[in-house]
Amino acid sequence: MKLYTERLILRPWHVTDAESLYACASDPRVGPVAGWPPHTSVAESERVIRTIFSAPETYAVTLRGDDRPIGCVGLQTGDGSNMPLEEGEAEVGYWLGVPYWGQGLTPEAIAALIRHAFADLGMATLWCGHFDGNEPSRRVQEKCGFRHRRTEANRYFATIDAFRTIHISSLSRQEWLERLAAERR
């Protein structure tokens, strides 16, 4: 399945995307703020595509007219999530390569993912988190309608072998519908 926005196409990952993934994911400004270490080789990026990005509802973010991935968005459920979830809930994860920061592309991609989660998949609530100090991620979540629910200090993240403070927000289907109605007025 593909999701379309004005400037983006969100599509499944392919093993042939490994070089493009490595080009973005090897930058040390990307992974650590998202909770994973920078990629160290194209082979590692290929492994990530095969083992992590092959999960359902995980999408390569591409610019319309250019099929190369510039980032990733996805919905994690069950054991794939970083937080305890109930039936009908998912965690939203996202990152974008540095050359594409500051252009409004992340909120655009997340808005498409939210629409898909609520309208197509029938989700009840979406959850999202950002590490303390990651103001761009906080702003993305606010722009997309997520509301801060709690902060967890000193939480251990095995993927980066570090303790971090994480701010957790959510968006319910009802909040999303109310937001859509308000935007139409």
Biotite code that builds the C-alpha atoms (Angstrom):
import biotite.structure as struc

atoms = struc.array([
    struc.Atom([0.000, 0.000, 0.000], chain_id="A", res_id=1, res_name="MET", atom_name="CA", element="C"),
    struc.Atom([1.086, 3.560, -0.700], chain_id="A", res_id=2, res_name="LYS", atom_name="CA", element="C"),
    struc.Atom([-0.031, 6.773, 0.977], chain_id="A", res_id=3, res_name="LEU", atom_name="CA", element="C"),
    struc.Atom([0.020, 10.046, -0.941], chain_id="A", res_id=4, res_name="TYR", atom_name="CA", element="C"),
    struc.Atom([0.336, 13.675, 0.125], chain_id="A", res_id=5, res_name="THR", atom_name="CA", element="C"),
    struc.Atom([0.841, 16.863, -1.843], chain_id="A", res_id=6, res_name="GLU", atom_name="CA", element="C"),
    struc.Atom([4.640, 16.425, -1.935], chain_id="A", res_id=7, res_name="ARG", atom_name="CA", element="C"),
    struc.Atom([5.266, 12.868, -0.736], chain_id="A", res_id=8, res_name="LEU", atom_name="CA", element="C"),
    struc.Atom([4.632, 9.211, -1.395], chain_id="A", res_id=9, res_name="ILE", atom_name="CA", element="C"),
    struc.Atom([4.866, 6.832, 1.559], chain_id="A", res_id=10, res_name="LEU", atom_name="CA", element="C"),
    struc.Atom([5.584, 3.336, 0.309], chain_id="A", res_id=11, res_name="ARG", atom_name="CA", element="C"),
    struc.Atom([6.926, -0.003, 1.537], chain_id="A", res_id=12, res_name="PRO", atom_name="CA", element="C"),
    struc.Atom([10.684, -0.349, 1.883], chain_id="A", res_id=13, res_name="TRP", atom_name="CA", element="C"),
    struc.Atom([12.676, -2.435, -0.609], chain_id="A", res_id=14, res_name="HIS", atom_name="CA", element="C"),
    struc.Atom([16.083, -4.049, -0.089], chain_id="A", res_id=15, res_name="VAL", atom_name="CA", element="C"),
    struc.Atom([17.279, -1.959, -3.040], chain_id="A", res_id=16, res_name="THR", atom_name="CA", element="C"),
    struc.Atom([16.736, 1.137, -0.835], chain_id="A", res_id=17, res_name="ASP", atom_name="CA", element="C"),
    struc.Atom([19.750, 0.243, 1.337], chain_id="A", res_id=18, res_name="ALA", atom_name="CA", element="C"),
    struc.Atom([22.125, 2.850, -0.146], chain_id="A", res_id=19, res_name="GLU", atom_name="CA", element="C"),
    struc.Atom([19.552, 5.642, 0.169], chain_id="A", res_id=20, res_name="SER", atom_name="CA", element="C"),
    struc.Atom([18.783, 4.569, 3.728], chain_id="A", res_id=21, res_name="LEU", atom_name="CA", element="C"),
    struc.Atom([22.472, 4.540, 4.602], chain_id="A", res_id=22, res_name="TYR", atom_name="CA", element="C"),
    struc.Atom([22.945, 8.042, 3.135], chain_id="A", res_id=23, res_name="ALA", atom_name="CA", element="C"),
    struc.Atom([20.358, 9.417, 5.599], chain_id="A", res_id=24, res_name="CYS", atom_name="CA", element="C"),
    struc.Atom([20.735, 7.046, 8.562], chain_id="A", res_id=25, res_name="ALA", atom_name="CA", element="C"),
    struc.Atom([24.527, 7.283, 8.829], chain_id="A", res_id=26, res_name="SER", atom_name="CA", element="C"),
    struc.Atom([24.294, 10.954, 9.816], chain_id="A", res_id=27, res_name="ASP", atom_name="CA", element="C"),
    struc.Atom([24.807, 11.126, 13.608], chain_id="A", res_id=28, res_name="PRO", atom_name="CA", element="C"),
    struc.Atom([22.212, 13.915, 13.873], chain_id="A", res_id=29, res_name="ARG", atom_name="CA", element="C"),
    struc.Atom([19.386, 11.544, 12.848], chain_id="A", res_id=30, res_name="VAL", atom_name="CA", element="C"),
    struc.Atom([19.363, 8.243, 14.737], chain_id="A", res_id=31, res_name="GLY", atom_name="CA", element="C"),
    struc.Atom([20.333, 9.152, 18.296], chain_id="A", res_id=32, res_name="PRO", atom_name="CA", element="C"),
    struc.Atom([17.511, 11.715, 18.651], chain_id="A", res_id=33, res_name="VAL", atom_name="CA", element="C"),
    struc.Atom([15.106, 9.060, 17.330], chain_id="A", res_id=34, res_name="ALA", atom_name="CA", element="C"),
    struc.Atom([16.406, 6.296, 19.606], chain_id="A", res_id=35, res_name="GLY", atom_name="CA", element="C"),
    struc.Atom([18.794, 4.314, 17.419], chain_id="A", res_id=36, res_name="TRP", atom_name="CA", element="C"),
    struc.Atom([22.522, 4.491, 16.607], chain_id="A", res_id=37, res_name="PRO", atom_name="CA", element="C"),
    struc.Atom([23.763, 5.832, 13.252], chain_id="A", res_id=38, res_name="PRO", atom_name="CA", element="C"),
    struc.Atom([24.140, 3.190, 10.567], chain_id="A", res_id=39, res_name="HIS", atom_name="CA", element="C"),
    struc.Atom([27.752, 2.188, 9.945], chain_id="A", res_id=40, res_name="THR", atom_name="CA", element="C"),
    struc.Atom([27.434, 0.471, 6.550], chain_id="A", res_id=41, res_name="SER", atom_name="CA", element="C"),
    struc.Atom([25.115, -0.154, 3.614], chain_id="A", res_id=42, res_name="VAL", atom_name="CA", element="C"),
    struc.Atom([24.986, -3.793, 4.776], chain_id="A", res_id=43, res_name="ALA", atom_name="CA", element="C"),
    struc.Atom([23.605, -2.655, 8.130], chain_id="A", res_id=44, res_name="GLU", atom_name="CA", element="C"),
    struc.Atom([20.988, -0.535, 6.365], chain_id="A", res_id=45, res_name="SER", atom_name="CA", element="C"),
    struc.Atom([20.000, -3.547, 4.264], chain_id="A", res_id=46, res_name="GLU", atom_name="CA", element="C"),
    struc.Atom([19.642, -5.643, 7.436], chain_id="A", res_id=47, res_name="ARG", atom_name="CA", element="C"),
    struc.Atom([17.430, -2.958, 8.999], chain_id="A", res_id=48, res_name="VAL", atom_name="CA", element="C"),
    struc.Atom([15.210, -2.987, 5.905], chain_id="A", res_id=49, res_name="ILE", atom_name="CA", element="C"),
    struc.Atom([14.918, -6.786, 6.042], chain_id="A", res_id=50, res_name="ARG", atom_name="CA", element="C"),
    struc.Atom([14.317, -7.071, 9.799], chain_id="A", res_id=51, res_name="THR", atom_name="CA", element="C"),
    struc.Atom([12.754, -3.828, 11.050], chain_id="A", res_id=52, res_name="ILE", atom_name="CA", element="C"),
    struc.Atom([11.408, -1.856, 8.112], chain_id="A", res_id=53, res_name="PHE", atom_name="CA", element="C"),
    struc.Atom([9.694, -4.943, 6.695], chain_id="A", res_id=54, res_name="SER", atom_name="CA", element="C"),
    struc.Atom([7.129, -4.687, 9.508], chain_id="A", res_id=55, res_name="ALA", atom_name="CA", element="C"),
    struc.Atom([3.546, -3.917, 8.491], chain_id="A", res_id=56, res_name="PRO", atom_name="CA", element="C"),
    struc.Atom([2.664, -0.210, 8.352], chain_id="A", res_id=57, res_name="GLU", atom_name="CA", element="C"),
    struc.Atom([6.296, 0.920, 8.030], chain_id="A", res_id=58, res_name="THR", atom_name="CA", element="C"),
    struc.Atom([6.817, 3.287, 5.118], chain_id="A", res_id=59, res_name="TYR", atom_name="CA", element="C"),
    struc.Atom([9.716, 4.812, 3.222], chain_id="A", res_id=60, res_name="ALA", atom_name="CA", element="C"),
    struc.Atom([9.117, 8.539, 2.809], chain_id="A", res_id=61, res_name="VAL", atom_name="CA", element="C"),
    struc.Atom([9.859, 9.620, -0.765], chain_id="A", res_id=62, res_name="THR", atom_name="CA", element="C"),
    struc.Atom([9.408, 12.878, -2.630], chain_id="A", res_id=63, res_name="LEU", atom_name="CA", element="C"),
    struc.Atom([6.898, 12.756, -5.471], chain_id="A", res_id=64, res_name="ARG", atom_name="CA", element="C"),
    struc.Atom([8.850, 12.252, -8.676], chain_id="A", res_id=65, res_name="GLY", atom_name="CA", element="C"),
    struc.Atom([11.853, 10.747, -6.863], chain_id="A", res_id=66, res_name="ASP", atom_name="CA", element="C"),
    struc.Atom([11.539, 7.209, -5.494], chain_id="A", res_id=67, res_name="ASP", atom_name="CA", element="C"),
    struc.Atom([14.595, 7.455, -3.200], chain_id="A", res_id=68, res_name="ARG", atom_name="CA", element="C"),
    struc.Atom([13.745, 7.267, 0.519], chain_id="A", res_id=69, res_name="PRO", atom_name="CA", element="C"),
    struc.Atom([14.466, 10.414, 2.519], chain_id="A", res_id=70, res_name="ILE", atom_name="CA", element="C"),
    struc.Atom([13.064, 9.114, 5.798], chain_id="A", res_id=71, res_name="GLY", atom_name="CA", element="C"),
    struc.Atom([10.694, 6.694, 7.472], chain_id="A", res_id=72, res_name="CYS", atom_name="CA", element="C"),
    struc.Atom([7.311, 6.761, 9.203], chain_id="A", res_id=73, res_name="VAL", atom_name="CA", element="C"),
    struc.Atom([5.423, 3.893, 10.720], chain_id="A", res_id=74, res_name="GLY", atom_name="CA", element="C"),
    struc.Atom([2.902, 2.525, 13.149], chain_id="A", res_id=75, res_name="LEU", atom_name="CA", element="C"),
    struc.Atom([4.210, 0.088, 15.733], chain_id="A", res_id=76, res_name="GLN", atom_name="CA", element="C"),
    struc.Atom([1.876, -2.173, 17.655], chain_id="A", res_id=77, res_name="THR", atom_name="CA", element="C"),
    struc.Atom([2.344, -4.904, 20.248], chain_id="A", res_id=78, res_name="GLY", atom_name="CA", element="C"),
    struc.Atom([5.952, -5.895, 20.911], chain_id="A", res_id=79, res_name="ASP", atom_name="CA", element="C"),
    struc.Atom([7.125, -3.575, 18.138], chain_id="A", res_id=80, res_name="GLY", atom_name="CA", element="C"),
    struc.Atom([6.249, -0.552, 20.255], chain_id="A", res_id=81, res_name="SER", atom_name="CA", element="C"),
    struc.Atom([8.380, 1.248, 22.837], chain_id="A", res_id=82, res_name="ASN", atom_name="CA", element="C"),
    struc.Atom([5.377, 1.662, 25.126], chain_id="A", res_id=83, res_name="MET", atom_name="CA", element="C"),
    struc.Atom([2.574, -0.520, 26.439], chain_id="A", res_id=84, res_name="PRO", atom_name="CA", element="C"),
    struc.Atom([-0.376, -0.379, 24.083], chain_id="A", res_id=85, res_name="LEU", atom_name="CA", element="C"),
    struc.Atom([-3.913, -1.665, 24.233], chain_id="A", res_id=86, res_name="GLU", atom_name="CA", element="C"),
    struc.Atom([-5.960, -3.116, 21.392], chain_id="A", res_id=87, res_name="GLU", atom_name="CA", element="C"),
    struc.Atom([-6.669, -0.410, 18.821], chain_id="A", res_id=88, res_name="GLY", atom_name="CA", element="C"),
    struc.Atom([-3.617, 1.646, 19.745], chain_id="A", res_id=89, res_name="GLU", atom_name="CA", element="C"),
    struc.Atom([-0.348, 2.217, 17.892], chain_id="A", res_id=90, res_name="ALA", atom_name="CA", element="C"),
    struc.Atom([2.872, 4.135, 18.386], chain_id="A", res_id=91, res_name="GLU", atom_name="CA", element="C"),
    struc.Atom([3.862, 6.584, 15.654], chain_id="A", res_id=92, res_name="VAL", atom_name="CA", element="C"),
    struc.Atom([7.550, 6.582, 14.777], chain_id="A", res_id=93, res_name="GLY", atom_name="CA", element="C"),
    struc.Atom([9.283, 8.884, 12.317], chain_id="A", res_id=94, res_name="TYR", atom_name="CA", element="C"),
    struc.Atom([12.552, 10.391, 11.164], chain_id="A", res_id=95, res_name="TRP", atom_name="CA", element="C"),
    struc.Atom([13.754, 12.334, 8.157], chain_id="A", res_id=96, res_name="LEU", atom_name="CA", element="C"),
    struc.Atom([17.204, 12.830, 6.632], chain_id="A", res_id=97, res_name="GLY", atom_name="CA", element="C"),
    struc.Atom([18.916, 16.108, 7.597], chain_id="A", res_id=98, res_name="VAL", atom_name="CA", element="C"),
    struc.Atom([18.765, 17.731, 4.110], chain_id="A", res_id=99, res_name="PRO", atom_name="CA", element="C"),
    struc.Atom([14.963, 17.577, 4.349], chain_id="A", res_id=100, res_name="TYR", atom_name="CA", element="C"),
    struc.Atom([14.545, 19.104, 7.817], chain_id="A", res_id=101, res_name="TRP", atom_name="CA", element="C"),
    struc.Atom([12.672, 22.366, 8.235], chain_id="A", res_id=102, res_name="GLY", atom_name="CA", element="C"),
    struc.Atom([10.486, 22.033, 5.125], chain_id="A", res_id=103, res_name="GLN", atom_name="CA", element="C"),
    struc.Atom([7.283, 20.791, 6.757], chain_id="A", res_id=104, res_name="GLY", atom_name="CA", element="C"),
    struc.Atom([7.712, 17.328, 5.248], chain_id="A", res_id=105, res_name="LEU", atom_name="CA", element="C"),
    struc.Atom([7.571, 15.430, 8.556], chain_id="A", res_id=106, res_name="THR", atom_name="CA", element="C"),
    struc.Atom([4.191, 16.844, 9.638], chain_id="A", res_id=107, res_name="PRO", atom_name="CA", element="C"),
    struc.Atom([2.908, 16.202, 6.109], chain_id="A", res_id=108, res_name="GLU", atom_name="CA", element="C"),
    struc.Atom([3.987, 12.552, 6.282], chain_id="A", res_id=109, res_name="ALA", atom_name="CA", element="C"),
    struc.Atom([2.643, 12.103, 9.820], chain_id="A", res_id=110, res_name="ILE", atom_name="CA", element="C"),
    struc.Atom([-0.717, 13.636, 8.836], chain_id="A", res_id=111, res_name="ALA", atom_name="CA", element="C"),
    struc.Atom([-1.063, 11.002, 6.094], chain_id="A", res_id=112, res_name="ALA", atom_name="CA", element="C"),
    struc.Atom([-0.138, 8.248, 8.532], chain_id="A", res_id=113, res_name="LEU", atom_name="CA", element="C"),
    struc.Atom([-2.662, 9.536, 11.087], chain_id="A", res_id=114, res_name="ILE", atom_name="CA", element="C"),
    struc.Atom([-5.415, 9.655, 8.467], chain_id="A", res_id=115, res_name="ARG", atom_name="CA", element="C"),
    struc.Atom([-4.577, 6.090, 7.431], chain_id="A", res_id=116, res_name="HIS", atom_name="CA", element="C"),
    struc.Atom([-4.471, 4.858, 11.039], chain_id="A", res_id=117, res_name="ALA", atom_name="CA", element="C"),
    struc.Atom([-7.860, 6.285, 11.968], chain_id="A", res_id=118, res_name="PHE", atom_name="CA", element="C"),
    struc.Atom([-9.773, 6.130, 8.662], chain_id="A", res_id=119, res_name="ALA", atom_name="CA", element="C"),
    struc.Atom([-8.436, 2.886, 7.166], chain_id="A", res_id=120, res_name="ASP", atom_name="CA", element="C"),
    struc.Atom([-7.188, 0.848, 10.120], chain_id="A", res_id=121, res_name="LEU", atom_name="CA", element="C"),
    struc.Atom([-9.794, 1.930, 12.668], chain_id="A", res_id=122, res_name="GLY", atom_name="CA", element="C"),
    struc.Atom([-7.278, 2.782, 15.379], chain_id="A", res_id=123, res_name="MET", atom_name="CA", element="C"),
    struc.Atom([-8.660, 4.362, 18.568], chain_id="A", res_id=124, res_name="ALA", atom_name="CA", element="C"),
    struc.Atom([-5.523, 6.135, 19.841], chain_id="A", res_id=125, res_name="THR", atom_name="CA", element="C"),
    struc.Atom([-2.063, 6.948, 18.520], chain_id="A", res_id=126, res_name="LEU", atom_name="CA", element="C"),
    struc.Atom([0.893, 7.492, 20.853], chain_id="A", res_id=127, res_name="TRP", atom_name="CA", element="C"),
    struc.Atom([4.156, 9.252, 20.158], chain_id="A", res_id=128, res_name="CYS", atom_name="CA", element="C"),
    struc.Atom([7.249, 10.218, 22.117], chain_id="A", res_id=129, res_name="GLY", atom_name="CA", element="C"),
    struc.Atom([10.253, 12.490, 21.874], chain_id="A", res_id=130, res_name="HIS", atom_name="CA", element="C"),
    struc.Atom([13.414, 12.717, 23.924], chain_id="A", res_id=131, res_name="PHE", atom_name="CA", element="C"),
    struc.Atom([13.998, 15.690, 26.198], chain_id="A", res_id=132, res_name="ASP", atom_name="CA", element="C"),
    struc.Atom([15.635, 18.453, 24.173], chain_id="A", res_id=133, res_name="GLY", atom_name="CA", element="C"),
    struc.Atom([14.337, 17.305, 20.779], chain_id="A", res_id=134, res_name="ASN", atom_name="CA", element="C"),
    struc.Atom([12.284, 20.420, 20.139], chain_id="A", res_id=135, res_name="GLU", atom_name="CA", element="C"),
    struc.Atom([11.756, 19.790, 16.398], chain_id="A", res_id=136, res_name="PRO", atom_name="CA", element="C"),
    struc.Atom([10.095, 16.455, 17.198], chain_id="A", res_id=137, res_name="SER", atom_name="CA", element="C"),
    struc.Atom([7.945, 18.055, 19.891], chain_id="A", res_id=138, res_name="ARG", atom_name="CA", element="C"),
    struc.Atom([6.783, 20.689, 17.381], chain_id="A", res_id=139, res_name="ARG", atom_name="CA", element="C"),
    struc.Atom([5.942, 18.028, 14.785], chain_id="A", res_id=140, res_name="VAL", atom_name="CA", element="C"),
    struc.Atom([3.753, 16.239, 17.301], chain_id="A", res_id=141, res_name="GLN", atom_name="CA", element="C"),
    struc.Atom([2.000, 19.457, 18.326], chain_id="A", res_id=142, res_name="GLU", atom_name="CA", element="C"),
    struc.Atom([1.398, 20.446, 14.679], chain_id="A", res_id=143, res_name="LYS", atom_name="CA", element="C"),
    struc.Atom([-0.193, 17.044, 14.105], chain_id="A", res_id=144, res_name="CYS", atom_name="CA", element="C"),
    struc.Atom([-2.538, 17.392, 17.090], chain_id="A", res_id=145, res_name="GLY", atom_name="CA", element="C"),
    struc.Atom([-0.787, 15.191, 19.647], chain_id="A", res_id=146, res_name="PHE", atom_name="CA", element="C"),
    struc.Atom([-1.168, 16.308, 23.270], chain_id="A", res_id=147, res_name="ARG", atom_name="CA", element="C"),
    struc.Atom([1.402, 15.752, 25.998], chain_id="A", res_id=148, res_name="HIS", atom_name="CA", element="C"),
    struc.Atom([0.223, 13.071, 28.447], chain_id="A", res_id=149, res_name="ARG", atom_name="CA", element="C"),
    struc.Atom([3.217, 12.220, 30.620], chain_id="A", res_id=150, res_name="ARG", atom_name="CA", element="C"),
    struc.Atom([6.982, 12.405, 31.019], chain_id="A", res_id=151, res_name="THR", atom_name="CA", element="C"),
    struc.Atom([9.143, 9.423, 31.933], chain_id="A", res_id=152, res_name="GLU", atom_name="CA", element="C"),
    struc.Atom([12.507, 10.436, 33.388], chain_id="A", res_id=153, res_name="ALA", atom_name="CA", element="C"),
    struc.Atom([15.588, 8.230, 33.347], chain_id="A", res_id=154, res_name="ASN", atom_name="CA", element="C"),
    struc.Atom([14.103, 5.515, 31.124], chain_id="A", res_id=155, res_name="ARG", atom_name="CA", element="C"),
    struc.Atom([16.570, 3.029, 29.638], chain_id="A", res_id=156, res_name="TYR", atom_name="CA", element="C"),
    struc.Atom([16.649, 2.562, 25.842], chain_id="A", res_id=157, res_name="PHE", atom_name="CA", element="C"),
    struc.Atom([18.595, -0.553, 24.860], chain_id="A", res_id=158, res_name="ALA", atom_name="CA", element="C"),
    struc.Atom([18.930, 0.458, 21.184], chain_id="A", res_id=159, res_name="THR", atom_name="CA", element="C"),
    struc.Atom([21.159, 3.379, 22.170], chain_id="A", res_id=160, res_name="ILE", atom_name="CA", element="C"),
    struc.Atom([22.317, 1.947, 25.523], chain_id="A", res_id=161, res_name="ASP", atom_name="CA", element="C"),
    struc.Atom([21.364, 5.124, 27.342], chain_id="A", res_id=162, res_name="ALA", atom_name="CA", element="C"),
    struc.Atom([18.965, 6.545, 29.885], chain_id="A", res_id=163, res_name="PHE", atom_name="CA", element="C"),
    struc.Atom([16.806, 9.349, 28.545], chain_id="A", res_id=164, res_name="ARG", atom_name="CA", element="C"),
    struc.Atom([13.822, 11.418, 29.556], chain_id="A", res_id=165, res_name="THR", atom_name="CA", element="C"),
    struc.Atom([10.955, 10.868, 27.134], chain_id="A", res_id=166, res_name="ILE", atom_name="CA", element="C"),
    struc.Atom([7.857, 13.005, 26.726], chain_id="A", res_id=167, res_name="HIS", atom_name="CA", element="C"),
    struc.Atom([4.841, 10.966, 25.633], chain_id="A", res_id=168, res_name="ILE", atom_name="CA", element="C"),
    struc.Atom([1.852, 12.373, 23.790], chain_id="A", res_id=169, res_name="SER", atom_name="CA", element="C"),
    struc.Atom([-1.259, 10.918, 22.205], chain_id="A", res_id=170, res_name="SER", atom_name="CA", element="C"),
    struc.Atom([-4.025, 11.670, 19.758], chain_id="A", res_id=171, res_name="LEU", atom_name="CA", element="C"),
    struc.Atom([-7.395, 9.931, 19.946], chain_id="A", res_id=172, res_name="SER", atom_name="CA", element="C"),
    struc.Atom([-9.637, 9.279, 16.986], chain_id="A", res_id=173, res_name="ARG", atom_name="CA", element="C"),
    struc.Atom([-12.199, 11.679, 18.523], chain_id="A", res_id=174, res_name="GLN", atom_name="CA", element="C"),
    struc.Atom([-9.598, 14.446, 18.905], chain_id="A", res_id=175, res_name="GLU", atom_name="CA", element="C"),
    struc.Atom([-8.557, 13.917, 15.285], chain_id="A", res_id=176, res_name="TRP", atom_name="CA", element="C"),
    struc.Atom([-12.172, 14.121, 14.063], chain_id="A", res_id=177, res_name="LEU", atom_name="CA", element="C"),
    struc.Atom([-12.746, 17.308, 16.076], chain_id="A", res_id=178, res_name="GLU", atom_name="CA", element="C"),
    struc.Atom([-9.563, 18.787, 14.625], chain_id="A", res_id=179, res_name="ARG", atom_name="CA", element="C"),
    struc.Atom([-10.699, 17.964, 11.075], chain_id="A", res_id=180, res_name="LEU", atom_name="CA", element="C"),
    struc.Atom([-14.099, 19.550, 11.717], chain_id="A", res_id=181, res_name="ALA", atom_name="CA", element="C"),
    struc.Atom([-12.458, 22.712, 13.101], chain_id="A", res_id=182, res_name="ALA", atom_name="CA", element="C"),
    struc.Atom([-10.148, 22.957, 10.064], chain_id="A", res_id=183, res_name="GLU", atom_name="CA", element="C"),
    struc.Atom([-13.146, 22.783, 7.701], chain_id="A", res_id=184, res_name="ARG", atom_name="CA", element="C"),
    struc.Atom([-14.889, 25.733, 9.373], chain_id="A", res_id=185, res_name="ARG", atom_name="CA", element="C"),
])
